């Protein structure tokens, strides 16, 4: 009996390849497309039951998407799926994200950014470099604060646990209006304004969809406390770039920790922002690396491979994506 095929569209690290071989190798034939010639790539895609991809829009040529007709699942290594060209993937092919696989390191990054801004570390560092020694301006405590979380999936829940350990109260907005006791207050999407008004710290951990693009604009920022802290580890486009810059510029007591950016270079490229965020003392930035720590990519590869193995065994697959949330309306 023929074994099912799994096509890997990106060049995995040795650790990732070991994970794929150990998790999927006993039950499937793995084909690494970056090791194959054009004809071999085509045969591997056409005969695959599962495709493992990272940035599938860059890893497959336009004509290769047509070869996915017989594929049952595209399993992504990435948690976000806003880069996926769903219009090119045949309708009958399921797509699964790798949601939650990077939650632990990203939650630590969220907490680090929030603490740095609450303690005014960027501002104090810059002031001391100018020769100023300001002991009068107080910093803030996380204890007793309200941490509002937009996107209460793996990253949101992991962040909530860390903030709760410091004595913060968790307010969350979820689609269902429920969070299984993991938050002190839970609202639905209709309660976004109430969450924004209450938050001392706002954590943005939503997926970028048609509905969430531009969700936080000038009106929403004005609802927030003038000394609130906003931390975004999701996608930059959830925030209106111009509105956020102007709010930060006009309200120096408001601060933002940004791990994602509206225009990001490819690996090794030069980074520049359209608006001069880094001239603002109340901004703390990082290069979209909140989920990258030693071992994190191998862990994410294992999570993706285990989900792909469920598909091969005929078991329920986790984190299936509703492509209607991403296709043009």
MOZI-V924955 format. One record per residue. PHI is phi in whole degrees, -180 to 180 (999 if undefined). D_LAST is the distance of its C-alpha to the last C-alpha in Angstrom with 2 decimals. Layout:
((PHI | D_LAST) (PHI | D_LAST))
//
This chain:
((999 | 43.48) (-67 | 40.87) (-87 | 39.18) (-67 | 35.39) (-106 | 34.11) (-125 | 32.16) (-103 | 30.95) (-104 | 30.81) (-89 | 28.89) (-121 | 30.35) (-82 | 34.00) (-74 | 34.90) (-67 | 37.71) (-56 | 40.90) (-66 | 40.14) (-64 | 36.71) (-61 | 38.24) (-61 | 40.91) (-63 | 38.34) (-63 | 36.49) (-66 | 39.83) (-71 | 41.13) (-86 | 38.06) (-110 | 36.86) (-56 | 39.88) (-64 | 42.00) (-121 | 39.54) (-147 | 37.54) (-95 | 38.16) (-96 | 36.43) (-123 | 35.63) (-98 | 35.03) (-64 | 33.23) (-71 | 34.59) (-96 | 38.05) (-107 | 37.42) (-77 | 37.78) (-59 | 35.15) (-65 | 36.45) (-63 | 36.71) (-58 | 33.14) (-61 | 31.89) (-65 | 34.10) (-65 | 33.13) (-69 | 29.38) (-67 | 29.91) (-102 | 32.22) (-76 | 30.53) (-91 | 29.41) (-130 | 27.97) (-116 | 26.76) (-101 | 27.43) (-134 | 25.49) (-112 | 25.21) (-111 | 23.15) (-63 | 22.13) (-67 | 20.42) (-98 | 23.93) (-88 | 26.02) (-112 | 24.97) (-73 | 25.30) (-51 | 22.51) (-70 | 24.68) (-77 | 25.35) (-63 | 21.91) (-66 | 22.95) (-82 | 25.87) (-89 | 23.92) (-55 | 23.80) (-94 | 26.63) (-74 | 25.52) (-95 | 24.87) (-149 | 23.73) (-103 | 22.64) (-102 | 24.22) (-93 | 23.51) (-82 | 26.28) (-85 | 23.98) (-80 | 22.70) (-80 | 19.53) (-126 | 16.88) (-67 | 14.63) (-86 | 16.62) (-77 | 15.91) (-82 | 14.45) (-59 | 12.84) (-67 | 12.08) (-92 | 15.89) (-86 | 16.97) (-52 | 17.86) (-57 | 16.05) (-80 | 19.29) (-94 | 19.87) (-77 | 19.53) (-125 | 18.93) (-120 | 20.96) (-85 | 21.20) (-108 | 24.64) (-57 | 23.96) (85 | 27.16) (-70 | 29.23) (-110 | 29.80) (-63 | 30.07) (-64 | 33.84) (-66 | 34.31) (-68 | 31.22) (-64 | 32.57) (-62 | 35.87) (-65 | 34.22) (-57 | 32.49) (-63 | 35.90) (-61 | 37.67) (-66 | 35.48) (-62 | 35.77) (-65 | 39.53) (-60 | 40.04) (-77 | 38.41) (-64 | 40.12) (-89 | 43.43) (58 | 42.73) (-65 | 43.58) (-63 | 41.84) (-66 | 43.38) (-67 | 46.82) (-61 | 46.88) (-64 | 46.14) (-65 | 48.73) (-66 | 51.39) (-64 | 50.79) (-87 | 51.65) (91 | 54.80) (-94 | 53.60) (-128 | 54.49) (-89 | 52.58) (-102 | 53.71) (-95 | 52.91) (-71 | 49.14) (-75 | 48.18) (-92 | 45.55) (-125 | 43.58) (-103 | 43.60) (-76 | 40.74) (-56 | 43.00) (83 | 42.19) (-83 | 38.91) (-101 | 35.53) (-105 | 33.00) (-91 | 29.44) (-123 | 27.05) (-100 | 23.26) (101 | 22.23) (-100 | 25.08) (-89 | 24.78) (-60 | 27.50) (-67 | 27.73) (-62 | 27.58) (-69 | 30.22) (-65 | 32.43) (-64 | 32.36) (-58 | 33.23) (-62 | 36.27) (-68 | 37.61) (-68 | 37.27) (-63 | 38.84) (-64 | 41.77) (-95 | 42.44) (92 | 42.46) (-85 | 39.05) (-99 | 37.18) (-106 | 33.62) (-113 | 30.85) (-135 | 27.49) (-114 | 24.10) (-129 | 22.47) (-60 | 19.72) (-84 | 22.57) (77 | 24.97) (-129 | 27.49) (-144 | 28.98) (53 | 32.02) (76 | 34.64) (-85 | 33.64) (-135 | 33.09) (-79 | 35.26) (-145 | 32.44) (-132 | 29.00) (-126 | 26.26) (-94 | 22.72) (-58 | 19.67) (-70 | 21.08) (-101 | 24.23) (-58 | 22.95) (-60 | 25.11) (-65 | 28.14) (-64 | 27.72) (-62 | 27.47) (-68 | 30.55) (-88 | 32.59) (-76 | 31.94) (-83 | 34.73) (-129 | 32.73) (-115 | 28.94) (-105 | 27.64) (-101 | 24.01) (-136 | 23.21) (-83 | 19.54) (-73 | 17.15) (-87 | 14.70) (-128 | 11.13) (-58 | 8.09) (-77 | 10.21) (-99 | 13.47) (-63 | 13.10) (70 | 15.70) (-62 | 16.63) (-106 | 20.27) (-122 | 21.18) (-60 | 24.33) (-62 | 24.29) (-67 | 23.94) (-65 | 26.62) (-67 | 28.95) (-73 | 28.81) (-80 | 30.29) (-63 | 34.02) (-65 | 35.54) (-113 | 36.98) (-71 | 34.04) (-115 | 33.17) (-112 | 29.58) (-124 | 29.12) (-117 | 25.91) (-118 | 25.96) (-97 | 22.23) (-132 | 20.12) (-60 | 21.09) (-67 | 17.68) (-67 | 17.55) (-103 | 20.29) (-75 | 20.38) (-59 | 23.03) (-66 | 24.83) (-64 | 24.92) (-67 | 26.35) (-60 | 28.91) (-65 | 30.10) (-67 | 30.40) (-66 | 32.43) (-68 | 34.54) (-81 | 35.36) (-125 | 35.87) (-65 | 38.11) (-78 | 38.59) (-83 | 34.89) (-140 | 34.20) (-142 | 31.48) (-108 | 31.60) (-121 | 28.91) (-104 | 28.57) (-126 | 25.26) (-134 | 24.70) (-69 | 22.14) (-132 | 23.86) (-115 | 25.80) (-74 | 28.21) (-69 | 28.62) (-50 | 31.63) (88 | 34.67) (-78 | 33.00) (-82 | 33.87) (-102 | 31.89) (-150 | 31.43) (-104 | 29.37) (-70 | 28.10) (-108 | 29.64) (-79 | 33.11) (-58 | 32.35) (-80 | 35.47) (-86 | 37.71) (-92 | 36.92) (-73 | 39.35) (-100 | 36.93) (-121 | 34.49) (-124 | 35.00) (-117 | 33.03) (-143 | 32.85) (-87 | 31.42) (51 | 28.64) (-126 | 31.40) (-63 | 31.43) (-98 | 31.07) (-103 | 33.61) (-135 | 37.09) (-55 | 39.80) (90 | 38.80) (-69 | 35.20) (-72 | 33.74) (-66 | 36.11) (-63 | 35.11) (-63 | 31.39) (-62 | 32.34) (-65 | 34.27) (-62 | 31.45) (-66 | 29.12) (-64 | 31.97) (-66 | 32.80) (-69 | 29.29) (-63 | 29.44) (-64 | 32.87) (-61 | 31.52) (-62 | 29.35) (-65 | 32.47) (-87 | 34.52) (78 | 32.11) (-95 | 31.60) (-60 | 28.48) (-95 | 26.39) (-91 | 25.30) (62 | 22.13) (-68 | 19.77) (-98 | 16.21) (-87 | 13.23) (-66 | 11.06) (-65 | 7.94) (-77 | 8.46) (-118 | 8.42) (-73 | 6.31) (-57 | 3.79) (-74 | 0.00))
//
